Structures are given as C-alpha cells and as structure tokens.
Amino acid sequence: MTEQQKIEAIANDIQDGIYGWTQKCGTEWQKWTYSLNQARKIYDGELIIQLNIDNE
C-alpha cells in the first residue's frame, strides 16, 4: 500500500465517522478535501486521535 493509499484509507474512515466526527456541511468535494487534510495530519502524527472503544 502506498503512502497516498494509506492516507485515502484514513480519509475514508473519517468520512464514515470512525474517529468520532464527520463533516456535516459543505459539498461532497469540500467534505473529501477536509477528510484528506485531516488524514494527512493523522498519518504524519500531527493529530493524535484517542478512540474510546467500550466493550460492554
């Protein structure tokens, strides 16, 4: 998997709400651009996400 593919996979997860937030307004292009920018930050380690997963 290339670096770009990894970033796009993270962006898809952001779009799906896996990280606890989704972009609620804007065009689909704006939402995808936002997700890609956030995914790049996550991939580069600039944005750390704490997932709270309850197994209850």
N, C-alpha and C positions, 0 to 999 in steps of 0.2 A: 504494500500500500504506500503510495507516495505521500509526501507532506500535504499536498493540496487535497488529496482524497481523505486524509485524516481530519483536516480542518472542515471539509464539507460534511463528514460524518458527525462531527461535533455540532455543526450548524443545523443539521437535520434533527439532532436530539434537542437542540434549543427550540426549534420550530414545534417539536412535539411536546414541549413543556417538561421534559425530563429534569431540567435543572431548576424547576420551581417557578419559572416565569415564562411568559410568552409576550410577544409584541401584539398589542390589542388594536392598534390603529395604523393607518398608512396603507399604501398599495402593497401588493404581493412583492414587488421588486424592493420596496423600502424595507419590508419585513425580512427578506432574504439578505439584503445588504447589512442590516443590523445584526442578524444572526451570524453572518460571516465575520463581521468585525469582532463580535463577542467571542466567537470560536477561535479566532486568531489570538486574542488575548489569553484565552484559556490554554491554548496549545503552547504559547510562549511562556506561560507561567506568570503572567502579569495579573491575571484574575483567578483567584482561588475560590472554588465553589465547595461549600460544605453541604453534602447531601445528608439529610436526616431521614434514614430509612428505618421505619419501625417494622419489626417482625411480629407484631402482636395480632 
